[in-house]
Every structure is written in C-alpha cells, then in structure tokens.
C-alpha cells in the first residue's frame, strides 16, 4: 500500500471520481449516512465502477487521523504522472500564468491557493520539495478538486527553476509588502510567474533576488498583511483583468 494514500471529504472525492476515477482504489462511506449527498456519491461510484465499502465512523476516524473526514474516505493511487515546467509551457496556447509558492507549510493555505489558481486559470502551481507542505489529504480536501485540476510541480531548487522560467521568456514577479511598485501601477503583459512567500517570513532572500520585479498590493485599511491565498487571488485576478482589457 506504499503507493496509495487517503483523501477525505465529499467534494474532493466526488471531483476525483469525475476527473480520474481510475486512480481510486476504493471508497469508504459511513454506513450510517443515508442523506442525498451520500446517495449521490454512491451512485457516482457505481457508475464509475469504483468499489464502495460501508464502514463505521471509528474506522474512518482511524484513517483520517487529525483530518476531518465528513463520513467518507477514498484510497487513491499516489503515484502521479511526473509533470515538469517544460510539460506545461510546451502545451500552452496563451502566455503562461504560473503561481510559485515559496515555502507554504500550512495545508489549508496550500489548498486555498490551489483553488485560487484553478479559479483564475493559472497553468500550474510550483513549489519547493523542502520546507513546504506538499499534497496532503488536508490539502486535497481544502482544494475541493483543484489539486487534481491544476498541475502541482514540486522542484528541488526553486531559484534555479525560476532562472529556467526566465529562459522561456517568463517574467518573475514577487509579491511583497515592502516593494516600491504597486500592483495597480504595473503592466502585466506576457508570460508571468507570480511568486508568493510562506507564512510569516514571506519570500526567501535567494528567491527574492531571482525575481525580475517586486510588487506590493495596495492596502487601504489597518490590516498590514493578507493571507497568502488572498494575495495570490488578487495578483492572478489583476493579471487576467489586464489581459482581458487588452484583447
């Protein structure tokens, strides 16, 4: 079972059933649930020929550990097809829009960032292998299907990857509170990779030095900073807005 892992929650599992049912080994559903949501999931699993196993809440809780399971768990194939930067860039028919996360350690933040990336059409999310949370069961649940829809590229050396992106003509823009340039005064044309830092420390020094430009999000209230997923959403939305305005 070393190549398998569990994901939890109705939204995440339903999304996986629709997008990649072959990756699901089996689904465990709380035998005490008779609501519409449980019936819909059971029907979809039957349609996709995925085995569904009724079980008690204690067994689900043991599978989930600290994660909230909502009465359902799925055992899925953990051996994802390897995706790298070139795989993504070589297939694009529009300027690249990438989200680079420099050391996100909270699975809820990563899950929310994946949802934002999916919502605003980012072509991939890039993150370092070390000092980052990775695609855990909690990330999948919070992402509500976006973890399966948006390529997640885990790299060994983030600064080197950013330099490689520059060779593809991608502008590297870091979002940081102390930048001189403001988001509302920057032209966001051409291929772009937005770089956002982890909780508390922000973008690391070497990553920051690799950026072509640093940009701040204008803040009008008393709050000094935003959650990383909120910041990512603002930056990606503004990029899409400007691209749309020029078409």
VOLUM-211909 format. One record per residue: residue number from 0; residue in three letters; x, y, z of N, C-alpha, C in turn. Coordinates in nm, 4 decimals. Layout:
<bazas>
 seq type     n_px     n_py     n_pz    ca_px    ca_py    ca_pz     c_px     c_py     c_pz
 NUM  Ala        X        Y        Z        X        Y        Z        X        Y        Z
...
</bazas>
This chain:
<bazas>
 seq type     n_px     n_py     n_pz    ca_px    ca_py    ca_pz     c_px     c_py     c_pz
   0  Unk   0.0828  -0.1222   0.0000   0.0000   0.0000   0.0000   0.0863   0.1272   0.0000
   1  Unk   0.2199   0.1135  -0.0268   0.3087   0.2284  -0.0200   0.2775   0.3322  -0.1276
   2  Unk   0.2161   0.2905  -0.2376   0.1831   0.3826  -0.3459   0.0396   0.4321  -0.3379
   3  Unk  -0.0196   0.4221  -0.2211  -0.1556   0.4712  -0.2028  -0.1593   0.5701  -0.0872
   4  Unk  -0.2633   0.6519  -0.0873  -0.2877   0.7431   0.0238  -0.4370   0.7676   0.0324
   5  Unk  -0.4805   0.8319   0.1381  -0.6218   0.8602   0.1572  -0.6515   1.0070   0.1304
   6  Unk  -0.7659   1.0319   0.0697  -0.8213   1.1666   0.0636  -0.9590   1.1613   0.1287
   7  Unk  -1.0053   1.2751   0.1772  -1.1276   1.2776   0.2567  -1.2202   1.3907   0.2103
   8  Unk  -1.3476   1.3759   0.2425  -1.4444   1.4801   0.2122  -1.5194   1.4556   0.0826
   9  Unk  -1.6477   1.4888   0.0816  -1.7331   1.4615  -0.0338  -1.6886   1.5370  -0.1587
  10  Unk  -1.6530   1.6639  -0.1430  -1.6187   1.7441  -0.2614  -1.4932   1.6905  -0.3283
  11  Unk  -1.3887   1.6661  -0.2489  -1.2617   1.6189  -0.3050  -1.2781   1.4828  -0.3726
  12  Unk  -1.3540   1.3937  -0.3100  -1.3693   1.2588  -0.3647  -1.4606   1.2593  -0.4863
  13  Unk  -1.5663   1.3383  -0.4825  -1.6539   1.3494  -0.5992  -1.5769   1.4049  -0.7189
  14  Unk  -1.4950   1.5062  -0.6943  -1.4138   1.5632  -0.8019  -1.3187   1.4593  -0.8594
  15  Unk  -1.2552   1.3807  -0.7727  -1.1632   1.2767  -0.8204  -1.2391   1.1702  -0.8997
  16  Unk  -1.3587   1.1348  -0.8561  -1.4399   1.0371  -0.9295  -1.4722   1.0856  -1.0698
  17  Unk  -1.4972   1.2128  -1.0843  -1.5341   1.2668  -1.2151  -1.4135   1.2858  -1.3057
  18  Unk  -1.2983   1.3254  -1.2460  -1.1830   1.3602  -1.3280  -1.0869   1.2440  -1.3499
  19  Unk  -1.0736   1.1570  -1.2501  -0.9754   1.0491  -1.2611  -1.0199   0.9276  -1.1811
  20  Unk  -1.1309   0.8645  -1.2193  -1.1833   0.7523  -1.1406  -1.0883   0.6334  -1.1355
  21  Unk  -1.0050   0.6164  -1.2371  -0.9135   0.5020  -1.2399  -0.8104   0.5087  -1.1279
  22  Unk  -0.7889   0.6287  -1.0714  -0.6894   0.6432  -0.9656  -0.7442   0.6036  -0.8284
  23  Unk  -0.8743   0.5772  -0.8191  -0.9352   0.5440  -0.6900  -0.9408   0.3927  -0.6729
  24  Unk  -0.8799   0.3452  -0.5653  -0.8806   0.2023  -0.5363  -1.0156   0.1595  -0.4781
  25  Unk  -1.0609   0.2318  -0.3765  -1.1897   0.2035  -0.3128  -1.2315   0.3221  -0.2283
  26  Unk  -1.3610   0.3288  -0.2024  -1.4165   0.4377  -0.1220  -1.4817   0.3783   0.0026
  27  Unk  -1.4560   0.4423   0.1174  -1.5147   0.4005   0.2442  -1.6170   0.5057   0.2861
  28  Unk  -1.7411   0.4621   0.3023  -1.8502   0.5543   0.3336  -1.9147   0.5158   0.4657
  29  Unk  -1.9412   0.6148   0.5483  -2.0081   0.5923   0.6768  -2.1407   0.5212   0.6537
  30  Unk  -2.1544   0.4005   0.7106  -2.2742   0.3188   0.6896  -2.3987   0.3836   0.7476
  31  Unk  -2.3811   0.4807   0.8360  -2.4959   0.5468   0.8971  -2.5475   0.6666   0.8206
  32  Unk  -2.4871   0.6970   0.7085  -2.5301   0.8120   0.6299  -2.6270   0.7681   0.5201
  33  Unk  -2.7447   0.8298   0.5235  -2.8467   0.7990   0.4225  -2.8937   0.9260   0.3505
  34  Unk  -2.8190   1.0341   0.3672  -2.8601   1.1620   0.3097  -2.8335   1.1645   0.1586
  35  Unk  -2.8826   1.2687   0.0934  -2.8713   1.2798  -0.0521  -2.7271   1.2838  -0.0983
  36  Unk  -2.6431   1.3518  -0.0217  -2.5027   1.3622  -0.0605  -2.4366   1.2243  -0.0645
  37  Unk  -2.4665   1.1429   0.0347  -2.4098   1.0082   0.0389  -2.4662   0.9227  -0.0744
  38  Unk  -2.5950   0.9382  -0.1034  -2.6566   0.8603  -0.2120  -2.5994   0.8996  -0.3473
  39  Unk  -2.5781   1.0295  -0.3657  -2.5208   1.0758  -0.4933  -2.3793   1.0218  -0.5122
  40  Unk  -2.3020   1.0212  -0.4046  -2.1656   0.9702  -0.4146  -2.1661   0.8205  -0.4458
  41  Unk  -2.2542   0.7462  -0.3795  -2.2625   0.6019  -0.4036  -2.3035   0.5725  -0.5482
  42  Unk  -2.3957   0.6520  -0.5997  -2.4405   0.6326  -0.7378  -2.3276   0.6622  -0.8363
  43  Unk  -2.2512   0.7707  -0.8099  -2.1411   0.8067  -0.8983  -2.0317   0.6996  -0.8948
  44  Unk  -2.0037   0.6480  -0.7750  -1.9038   0.5420  -0.7625  -1.9458   0.4183  -0.8405
  45  Unk  -2.0740   0.3846  -0.8336  -2.1241   0.2696  -0.9086  -2.1108   0.2930  -1.0592
  46  Unk  -2.1437   0.4149  -1.1021  -2.1340   0.4488  -1.2438  -1.9903   0.4361  -1.2945
  47  Unk  -1.8955   0.4730  -1.2093  -1.7538   0.4694  -1.2484  -1.6884   0.3354  -1.2145
  48  Unk  -1.7680   0.2427  -1.1671  -1.7197   0.1093  -1.1350  -1.6093   0.1122  -1.0281
  49  Unk  -1.6301   0.1954  -0.9276  -1.5367   0.2047  -0.8146  -1.6006   0.1378  -0.6931
  50  Unk  -1.5277   0.0501  -0.6305  -1.5801  -0.0244  -0.5154  -1.6071   0.0685  -0.3978
  51  Unk  -1.7278   0.0564  -0.3389  -1.7661   0.1363  -0.2227  -1.7881   0.0438  -0.1034
  52  Unk  -1.7232   0.0742   0.0079  -1.7274  -0.0114   0.1267  -1.7940   0.0636   0.2416
  53  Unk  -1.9111   0.0170   0.2880  -1.9713   0.0782   0.4075  -1.8855   0.0449   0.5297
  54  Unk  -1.8671   0.1430   0.6179  -1.7897   0.1167   0.7395  -1.8364   0.2095   0.8504
  55  Unk  -1.7883   0.1852   0.9724  -1.8331   0.2685   1.0841  -1.7437   0.3907   1.0992
  56  Unk  -1.7908   0.4836   1.1815  -1.7210   0.6107   1.1976  -1.5835   0.5926   1.2600
  57  Unk  -1.5703   0.4929   1.3472  -1.4418   0.4696   1.4137  -1.3332   0.4331   1.3126
  58  Unk  -1.3684   0.3526   1.2140  -1.2709   0.3144   1.1130  -1.2308   0.4348   1.0283
  59  Unk  -1.3280   0.5178   0.9947  -1.2975   0.6390   0.9183  -1.2073   0.7330   0.9984
  60  Unk  -1.2363   0.7455   1.1286  -1.1559   0.8324   1.2136  -1.0117   0.7828   1.2220
  61  Unk  -0.9932   0.6519   1.2238  -0.8583   0.5948   1.2277  -0.7832   0.6245   1.0982
  62  Unk  -0.8543   0.6208   0.9861  -0.7909   0.6540   0.8581  -0.7521   0.8016   0.8524
  63  Unk  -0.8383   0.8858   0.9045  -0.8225   1.0297   0.8887  -0.7205   1.0903   0.9836
  64  Unk  -0.7039   1.0336   1.1019  -0.6144   1.0943   1.1991  -0.6670   1.2301   1.2410
  65  Unk  -0.5870   1.3334   1.2161  -0.6280   1.4695   1.2530  -0.7176   1.5361   1.1483
  66  Unk  -0.7302   1.4751   1.0313  -0.8099   1.5354   0.9244  -0.9596   1.5123   0.9484
  67  Unk  -1.0429   1.6016   0.8994  -1.1884   1.5855   0.9077  -1.2344   1.5061   0.7858
  68  Unk  -1.3021   1.3952   0.8125  -1.3340   1.3058   0.7006  -1.4747   1.3235   0.6443
  69  Unk  -1.5679   1.3883   0.7182  -1.7052   1.4119   0.6721  -1.7829   1.2829   0.6457
  70  Unk  -1.7312   1.1713   0.6924  -1.8028   1.0452   0.6726  -1.7642   0.9705   0.5472
  71  Unk  -1.6552   1.0113   0.4826  -1.6146   0.9420   0.3604  -1.4636   0.9540   0.3414
  72  Unk  -1.4034   0.8460   0.2934  -1.2603   0.8438   0.2624  -1.2406   0.7633   0.1349
  73  Unk  -1.1359   0.7965   0.0623  -1.1029   0.7216  -0.0585  -0.9554   0.6862  -0.0563
  74  Unk  -0.9255   0.5638  -0.0890  -0.7878   0.5186  -0.1047  -0.7504   0.5375  -0.2510
  75  Unk  -0.6505   0.6212  -0.2769  -0.6175   0.6569  -0.4148  -0.4720   0.6240  -0.4463
  76  Unk  -0.4467   0.6120  -0.5733  -0.3116   0.5873  -0.6232  -0.2279   0.7127  -0.6036
  77  Unk  -0.1171   0.7004  -0.5310  -0.0330   0.8156  -0.5007   0.0753   0.8384  -0.6040
  78  Unk   0.0880   0.7492  -0.6993   0.1942   0.7623  -0.7998   0.1438   0.8466  -0.9158
  79  Unk   0.1486   0.9793  -0.8995   0.1038   1.0718  -1.0039   0.2044   1.0746  -1.1180
  80  Unk   0.1561   1.0943  -1.2387   0.2470   1.1103  -1.3514   0.3317   1.2352  -1.3294
  81  Unk   0.4624   1.2220  -1.3517   0.5518   1.3349  -1.3285   0.5227   1.4471  -1.4281
  82  Unk   0.5127   1.5671  -1.3747   0.4906   1.6850  -1.4580   0.6005   1.7855  -1.4254
  83  Unk   0.6652   1.8383  -1.5283   0.7636   1.9426  -1.5029   0.7262   2.0695  -1.5785
  84  Unk   0.8070   2.1718  -1.5591   0.7783   2.3028  -1.6186   0.7640   2.2934  -1.7701
  85  Unk   0.8546   2.2197  -1.8320   0.8513   2.2092  -1.9784   0.7218   2.1449  -2.0266
  86  Unk   0.6725   2.0438  -1.9538   0.5470   1.9790  -1.9919   0.4327   2.0797  -2.0003
  87  Unk   0.4320   2.1734  -1.9063   0.3248   2.2736  -1.9024   0.3456   2.3798  -2.0101
  88  Unk   0.4645   2.4381  -2.0146   0.4893   2.5502  -2.1053   0.4781   2.5109  -2.2520
  89  Unk   0.5197   2.3897  -2.2837   0.5206   2.3471  -2.4245   0.3805   2.3237  -2.4810
  90  Unk   0.2798   2.3159  -2.3949   0.1442   2.2879  -2.4436   0.0537   2.4119  -2.4432
  91  Unk   0.1071   2.5273  -2.3994   0.0227   2.6458  -2.3843  -0.0043   2.7136  -2.5180
  92  Unk  -0.1250   2.7671  -2.5311  -0.1622   2.8450  -2.6493  -0.1851   2.9916  -2.6126
  93  Unk  -0.1515   3.0291  -2.4900  -0.1610   3.1660  -2.4426  -0.0408   3.1923  -2.3517
  94  Unk  -0.0130   3.3180  -2.3195   0.1004   3.3473  -2.2310   0.0866   3.2754  -2.0965
  95  Unk   0.1964   3.2219  -2.0493   0.1942   3.1447  -1.9247   0.1517   3.2311  -1.8068
  96  Unk   0.0762   3.1704  -1.7166   0.0414   3.2322  -1.5899   0.0641   3.1264  -1.4825
  97  Unk   0.1694   3.1454  -1.4035   0.2093   3.0465  -1.3040   0.2026   3.1070  -1.1642
  98  Unk   0.1775   3.0227  -1.0661   0.1796   3.0638  -0.9258   0.2910   2.9873  -0.8566
  99  Unk   0.3894   3.0591  -0.8050   0.5044   2.9989  -0.7373   0.4919   3.0271  -0.5880
 100  Unk   0.4931   2.9225  -0.5084   0.4745   2.9350  -0.3637   0.6042   2.8983  -0.2934
 101  Unk   0.6648   2.9963  -0.2294   0.7963   2.9767  -0.1688   0.7830   2.9340  -0.0221
 102  Unk   0.7549   2.8056  -0.0022   0.7585   2.7515   0.1336   0.6288   2.7619   0.2119
 103  Unk   0.5154   2.7291   0.1488   0.3885   2.7236   0.2211   0.3865   2.5971   0.3064
 104  Unk   0.3649   2.6100   0.4366   0.3693   2.4960   0.5267   0.2335   2.4588   0.5848
 105  Unk   0.1362   2.5460   0.5728   0.0014   2.5179   0.6226  -0.0805   2.4531   0.5104
 106  Unk  -0.1289   2.3293   0.5305  -0.2049   2.2628   0.4239  -0.3314   2.3371   0.3850
 107  Unk  -0.3922   2.4086   0.4781  -0.5120   2.4864   0.4443  -0.4772   2.6000   0.3488
 108  Unk  -0.3619   2.6628   0.3699  -0.3199   2.7695   0.2798  -0.2886   2.7157   0.1406
 109  Unk  -0.2192   2.6016   0.1343  -0.1884   2.5443   0.0031  -0.3164   2.5029  -0.0688
 110  Unk  -0.4087   2.4404   0.0022  -0.5361   2.4020  -0.0591  -0.6116   2.5219  -0.1134
 111  Unk  -0.6124   2.6300  -0.0352  -0.6807   2.7520  -0.0800  -0.6100   2.8139  -0.1999
 112  Unk  -0.4761   2.8082  -0.2021  -0.4009   2.8605  -0.3167  -0.4310   2.7815  -0.4433
 113  Unk  -0.4454   2.6507  -0.4304  -0.4793   2.5683  -0.5467  -0.6181   2.6039  -0.5992
 114  Unk  -0.7115   2.6299  -0.5096  -0.8464   2.6704  -0.5526  -0.8408   2.8030  -0.6275
 115  Unk  -0.7635   2.8971  -0.5741  -0.7487   3.0280  -0.6384  -0.6821   3.0120  -0.7746
 116  Unk  -0.5781   2.9287  -0.7804  -0.5089   2.9062  -0.9076  -0.6038   2.8491  -1.0126
 117  Unk  -0.6874   2.7575  -0.9714  -0.7852   2.6989  -1.0623  -0.8881   2.8031  -1.1055
 118  Unk  -0.9335   2.8837  -1.0107  -1.0387   2.9821  -1.0392  -0.9939   3.0859  -1.1409
 119  Unk  -0.8662   3.1263  -1.1351  -0.8181   3.2327  -1.2233  -0.7291   3.1813  -1.3355
 120  Unk  -0.7356   3.0522  -1.3610  -0.6730   2.9975  -1.4808  -0.5221   2.9918  -1.4784
 121  Unk  -0.4606   2.9764  -1.3601  -0.3159   2.9554  -1.3567  -0.2840   2.8206  -1.4201
 122  Unk  -0.1773   2.8161  -1.4946  -0.1452   2.6940  -1.5682  -0.0740   2.5900  -1.4821
 123  Unk  -0.0159   2.6328  -1.3713   0.0496   2.5397  -1.2797   0.0819   2.6121  -1.1495
 124  Unk   0.0985   2.5342  -1.0444   0.1499   2.5833  -0.9168   0.2854   2.5172  -0.8950
 125  Unk   0.3850   2.5979  -0.8640   0.5217   2.5495  -0.8456   0.5633   2.5734  -0.7012
 126  Unk   0.6263   2.4740  -0.6403   0.6683   2.4867  -0.5006   0.7922   2.4014  -0.4759
 127  Unk   0.8741   2.4385  -0.3778   0.9918   2.3576  -0.3457   0.9532   2.2291  -0.2742
 128  Unk   1.0371   2.1258  -0.2885   1.0121   2.0000  -0.2185   1.0361   2.0141  -0.0694
 129  Unk   1.1391   2.0897  -0.0317   1.1756   2.1050   0.1089   1.1070   2.2267   0.1696
 130  Unk   1.0823   2.2181   0.2992   1.0195   2.3276   0.3747   0.8871   2.3711   0.3131
 131  Unk   0.8118   2.2744   0.2637   0.6796   2.3011   0.2067   0.5895   2.1821   0.2375
 132  Unk   0.4608   2.2052   0.2471   0.3698   2.1026   0.2966   0.3478   1.9880   0.1983
 133  Unk   0.3426   2.0151   0.0685   0.3130   1.9099  -0.0282   0.1637   1.8772  -0.0325
 134  Unk   0.1282   1.7815  -0.1196  -0.0133   1.7498  -0.1418  -0.0624   1.6449  -0.0425
 135  Unk  -0.0995   1.6901   0.0753  -0.1526   1.6016   0.1790  -0.3028   1.5824   0.1612
 136  Unk  -0.3592   1.4935   0.2432  -0.5040   1.4704   0.2391  -0.5812   1.5982   0.2719
 137  Unk  -0.5303   1.6759   0.3673  -0.5963   1.8016   0.4028  -0.5925   1.9003   0.2873
 138  Unk  -0.4802   1.9065   0.2180  -0.4697   1.9948   0.1009  -0.5746   1.9577  -0.0030
 139  Unk  -0.5879   1.8276  -0.0322  -0.6868   1.7824  -0.1298  -0.8276   1.8215  -0.0860
 140  Unk  -0.8566   1.8071   0.0410  -0.9916   1.8371   0.0891  -1.0219   1.9862   0.0782
 141  Unk  -0.9275   2.0703   0.1214  -0.9478   2.2143   0.1146  -0.9542   2.2617  -0.0307
 142  Unk  -0.8752   2.1994  -0.1166  -0.8707   2.2407  -0.2577  -0.9989   2.2080  -0.3323
 143  Unk  -1.0793   2.1176  -0.2799  -1.2098   2.0844  -0.3386  -1.2007   2.0485  -0.4868
 144  Unk  -1.1032   1.9650  -0.5207  -1.0898   1.9195  -0.6582  -0.9825   1.9909  -0.7380
 145  Unk  -0.9409   2.1100  -0.6924  -0.8405   2.1860  -0.7673  -0.7048   2.1178  -0.7666
 146  Unk  -0.6764   2.0357  -0.6653  -0.5489   1.9651  -0.6602  -0.5356   1.8654  -0.7744
 147  Unk  -0.6474   1.8206  -0.8288  -0.6455   1.7300  -0.9431  -0.6571   1.8047  -1.0752
 148  Unk  -0.6980   1.9314  -1.0699  -0.7209   2.0086  -1.1930  -0.6016   2.0947  -1.2323
 149  Unk  -0.5245   2.1408  -1.1342  -0.4109   2.2292  -1.1607  -0.2817   2.1514  -1.1397
 150  Unk  -0.1929   2.1473  -1.2386  -0.0645   2.0784  -1.2192   0.0125   2.1373  -1.1015
 151  Unk   0.0595   2.0498  -1.0120   0.1401   2.0915  -0.8978   0.2806   2.0398  -0.9207
 152  Unk   0.3758   2.1306  -0.9379   0.5125   2.0940  -0.9731   0.6037   2.1182  -0.8538
 153  Unk   0.6571   2.0101  -0.8001   0.7467   2.0172  -0.6851   0.8905   2.0125  -0.7348
 154  Unk   0.9700   2.1136  -0.6996   1.1052   2.1257  -0.7547   1.2094   2.1205  -0.6436
 155  Unk   1.3285   2.0747  -0.6790   1.4369   2.0619  -0.5814   1.4999   2.1965  -0.5492
 156  Unk   1.5187   2.2794  -0.6509   1.5845   2.4085  -0.6332   1.4968   2.5166  -0.6953
 157  Unk   1.4303   2.5943  -0.6103   1.3331   2.6910  -0.6609   1.4005   2.8042  -0.7387
 158  Unk   1.5119   2.8557  -0.6883   1.5797   2.9652  -0.7575   1.6252   2.9214  -0.8971
 159  Unk   1.6760   2.8010  -0.9076   1.7182   2.7502  -1.0383   1.5996   2.7360  -1.1322
 160  Unk   1.4864   2.6899  -1.0790   1.3655   2.6764  -1.1602   1.3196   2.8126  -1.2114
 161  Unk   1.3279   2.9140  -1.1265   1.2890   3.0486  -1.1701   1.3810   3.0989  -1.2807
 162  Unk   1.5093   3.0686  -1.2704   1.6023   3.1084  -1.3777   1.5697   3.0354  -1.5080
 163  Unk   1.5284   2.9100  -1.4971   1.4876   2.8354  -1.6162   1.3625   2.8972  -1.6788
 164  Unk   1.2700   2.9413  -1.5959   1.1494   3.0059  -1.6475   1.1846   3.1329  -1.7252
 165  Unk   1.2846   3.2053  -1.6780   1.3274   3.3261  -1.7495   1.3758   3.2927  -1.8900
 166  Unk   1.4390   3.1766  -1.9052   1.4870   3.1353  -2.0371   1.3709   3.1097  -2.1330
 167  Unk   1.2526   3.0821  -2.0768   1.1320   3.0653  -2.1573   1.0614   3.1992  -2.1799
 168  Unk   1.1202   3.3063  -2.1340   1.0586   3.4374  -2.1522   0.9551   3.4723  -2.0474
 169  Unk   0.9537   3.3990  -1.9360   0.8567   3.4245  -1.8295   0.9120   3.5294  -1.7339
 170  Unk   0.8339   3.6347  -1.7080   0.8721   3.7369  -1.6106   0.8407   3.6873  -1.4701
 171  Unk   0.9359   3.7009  -1.3790   0.9191   3.6546  -1.2413   0.8854   3.7749  -1.1547
 172  Unk   0.7654   3.7790  -1.1018   0.7191   3.8921  -1.0217   0.6891   3.8450  -0.8800
 173  Unk   0.7576   3.9040  -0.7832   0.7348   3.8682  -0.6435   0.6374   3.9640  -0.5777
 174  Unk   0.5461   3.9102  -0.4997   0.4513   3.9933  -0.4250   0.5013   4.0061  -0.2813
 175  Unk   0.5344   4.1286  -0.2428   0.5874   4.1524  -0.1085   0.5444   4.2900  -0.0602
 176  Unk   0.5202   4.3012   0.0692   0.4612   4.4233   0.1242   0.5534   4.5438   0.1131
 177  Unk   0.6855   4.5235   0.1099   0.7782   4.6374   0.1113   0.8264   4.6786  -0.0271
 178  Unk   0.7612   4.6293  -0.1309   0.8025   4.6651  -0.2673   0.7673   4.8104  -0.2987
 179  Unk   0.8487   4.8735  -0.3824   0.8229   5.0127  -0.4219   0.7097   5.0230  -0.5239
 180  Unk   0.6994   4.9243  -0.6129   0.5950   4.9270  -0.7159   0.4644   4.8706  -0.6607
 181  Unk   0.3542   4.9325  -0.6985   0.2232   4.8886  -0.6529   0.1511   4.8127  -0.7642
 182  Unk   0.0733   4.7145  -0.7263   0.0054   4.6294  -0.8232  -0.0806   4.7100  -0.9200
 183  Unk  -0.1414   4.8168  -0.8713  -0.2312   4.8944  -0.9570  -0.1575   4.9859  -1.0550
 184  Unk  -0.0231   4.9841  -1.0515   0.0528   5.0678  -1.1448   0.1451   4.9855  -1.2340
 185  Unk   0.1332   4.8535  -1.2291   0.2222   4.7646  -1.3031   0.1490   4.7040  -1.4216
 186  Unk   0.2150   4.7045  -1.5371   0.1572   4.6402  -1.6550   0.1944   4.4924  -1.6534
 187  Unk   0.0942   4.4092  -1.6641   0.1141   4.2647  -1.6503   0.0921   4.1963  -1.7848
 188  Unk   0.1822   4.2199  -1.8758   0.1709   4.1582  -2.0070   0.2697   4.0454  -2.0238
 189  Unk   0.2406   3.9565  -2.1166   0.3307   3.8466  -2.1470   0.3270   3.7365  -2.0419
 190  Unk   0.4124   3.6356  -2.0571   0.4161   3.5235  -1.9619   0.4633   3.5712  -1.8244
 191  Unk   0.3939   3.5281  -1.7208   0.4230   3.5757  -1.5842   0.4200   3.4590  -1.4860
 192  Unk   0.5143   3.4619  -1.3927   0.5097   3.3726  -1.2767   0.5043   3.4605  -1.1520
 193  Unk   0.3942   3.4518  -1.0798   0.3811   3.5245  -0.9539   0.4443   3.4432  -0.8425
 194  Unk   0.5286   3.5067  -0.7622   0.5958   3.4407  -0.6505   0.5421   3.4975  -0.5199
 195  Unk   0.4913   3.4089  -0.4344   0.4432   3.4493  -0.3027   0.5122   3.3661  -0.1962
 196  Unk   0.5398   3.4297  -0.0839   0.6151   3.3639   0.0216   0.5281   3.2896   0.1205
 197  Unk   0.5963   3.2142   0.2065   0.5281   3.1341   0.3068   0.4791   3.2171   0.4238
 198  Unk   0.4119   3.1495   0.5154   0.3516   3.2145   0.6307   0.4588   3.2813   0.7172
 199  Unk   0.4376   3.4079   0.7488   0.5251   3.4767   0.8422   0.6494   3.5356   0.7791
 200  Unk   0.7345   3.4543   0.7171   0.8644   3.5002   0.6677   0.8588   3.5586   0.5271
 201  Unk   0.7565   3.5258   0.4508   0.7461   3.5773   0.3154   0.8441   3.5106   0.2202
 202  Unk   0.8780   3.5808   0.1136   0.9683   3.5262   0.0124   1.1103   3.5201   0.0681
 203  Unk   1.1765   3.4076   0.0516   1.3142   3.3930   0.0992   1.4102   3.4800   0.0176
 204  Unk   1.5238   3.5116   0.0779   1.6176   3.6062   0.0178   1.6609   3.5641  -0.1232
 205  Unk   1.7049   3.4391  -0.1395   1.7544   3.3963  -0.2700   1.6428   3.3993  -0.3744
 206  Unk   1.5227   3.3604  -0.3351   1.4083   3.3659  -0.4269   1.3784   3.5104  -0.4649
 207  Unk   1.3833   3.5970  -0.3654   1.3567   3.7392  -0.3883   1.4569   3.7991  -0.4869
 208  Unk   1.5828   3.7625  -0.4710   1.6868   3.8153  -0.5582   1.6729   3.7651  -0.7020
 209  Unk   1.6029   3.6529  -0.7192   1.5826   3.5960  -0.8526   1.4668   3.6625  -0.9262
 210  Unk   1.3815   3.7324  -0.8549   1.2650   3.7965  -0.9169   1.3093   3.9117  -1.0076
 211  Unk   1.2384   3.9298  -1.1170   1.2623   4.0426  -1.2066   1.2064   4.1717  -1.1492
 212  Unk   1.1010   4.1579  -1.0703   1.0322   4.2756  -1.0182   0.9597   4.2379  -0.8893
 213  Unk   0.9535   4.3317  -0.7964   0.8777   4.3127  -0.6730   0.7609   4.4107  -0.6719
 214  Unk   0.6438   4.3605  -0.6328   0.5212   4.4399  -0.6383   0.4463   4.4243  -0.5065
 215  Unk   0.3882   4.5325  -0.4591   0.3061   4.5277  -0.3381   0.1592   4.5420  -0.3733
 216  Unk   0.0732   4.4858  -0.2911  -0.0714   4.5012  -0.3065  -0.1141   4.6228  -0.2257
 217  Unk  -0.1763   4.7231  -0.2870  -0.2159   4.8427  -0.2116  -0.3168   4.8090  -0.1019
 218  Unk  -0.2889   4.8591   0.0179  -0.3736   4.8313   0.1342  -0.4297   4.9638   0.1867
 219  Unk  -0.5599   4.9680   0.2063  -0.6243   5.0924   0.2473  -0.6659   5.0935   0.3938
 220  Unk  -0.6744   4.9780   0.4550  -0.7209   4.9707   0.5931  -0.6079   4.9578   0.6930
 221  Unk  -0.6412   4.9084   0.8120  -0.5429   4.8956   0.9197  -0.4691   4.7620   0.9170
 222  Unk  -0.5172   4.6669   0.8380  -0.4525   4.5357   0.8284  -0.3220   4.5495   0.7514
 223  Unk  -0.2140   4.4929   0.8046  -0.0822   4.5090   0.7435  -0.0504   4.4029   0.6389
 224  Unk  -0.1170   4.2886   0.6460  -0.0861   4.1817   0.5504  -0.2104   4.0986   0.5241
 225  Unk  -0.2057   4.0203   0.4154  -0.3159   3.9339   0.3768  -0.2711   3.7885   0.3788
 226  Unk  -0.3666   3.6985   0.3938  -0.3377   3.5565   0.3795  -0.2817   3.5303   0.2405
 227  Unk  -0.1905   3.4328   0.2297  -0.1220   3.4081   0.1030  -0.2190   3.3731  -0.0088
 228  Unk  -0.3254   3.3008   0.0216  -0.4206   3.2646  -0.0838  -0.5000   3.3861  -0.1308
 229  Unk  -0.5292   3.4776  -0.0389  -0.5979   3.6016  -0.0770  -0.5067   3.6852  -0.1663
 230  Unk  -0.3804   3.6975  -0.1270  -0.2843   3.7724  -0.2077  -0.2684   3.7101  -0.3464
 231  Unk  -0.2606   3.5767  -0.3502  -0.2477   3.5072  -0.4787  -0.3679   3.5353  -0.5671
 232  Unk  -0.4866   3.5331  -0.5078  -0.6080   3.5592  -0.5844  -0.6098   3.6989  -0.6431
 233  Unk  -0.5661   3.7968  -0.5649  -0.5630   3.9350  -0.6132  -0.4656   3.9494  -0.7298
 234  Unk  -0.3468   3.8920  -0.7159  -0.2447   3.9038  -0.8209  -0.2875   3.8322  -0.9493
 235  Unk  -0.3419   3.7129  -0.9356  -0.3851   3.6380  -1.0541  -0.5046   3.7068  -1.1205
 236  Unk  -0.5972   3.7560  -1.0397  -0.7133   3.8252  -1.0966  -0.6708   3.9495  -1.1733
 237  Unk  -0.5811   4.0290  -1.1154  -0.5381   4.1515  -1.1831  -0.4669   4.1195  -1.3137
 238  Unk  -0.3899   4.0103  -1.3152  -0.3237   3.9701  -1.4402  -0.4274   3.9347  -1.5460
 239  Unk  -0.5258   3.8546  -1.5080  -0.6324   3.8176  -1.6019  -0.7126   3.9396  -1.6442
 240  Unk  -0.7391   4.0314  -1.5516  -0.8162   4.1509  -1.5849  -0.7436   4.2335  -1.6896
 241  Unk  -0.6130   4.2546  -1.6709  -0.5371   4.3332  -1.7672  -0.5289   4.2636  -1.9029
 242  Unk  -0.5136   4.1344  -1.9030  -0.5090   4.0615  -2.0302  -0.6406   4.0741  -2.1038
 243  Unk  -0.7491   4.0644  -2.0313  -0.8812   4.0776  -2.0925  -0.9065   4.2165  -2.1469
 244  Unk  -0.8539   4.3171  -2.0790  -0.8746   4.4567  -2.1195  -0.8002   4.4875  -2.2489
 245  Unk  -0.6948   4.4094  -2.2782  -0.6147   4.4362  -2.3968  -0.6563   4.3546  -2.5180
 246  Unk  -0.7542   4.2646  -2.5012  -0.7978   4.1819  -2.6144  -0.9059   4.2528  -2.6937
</bazas>
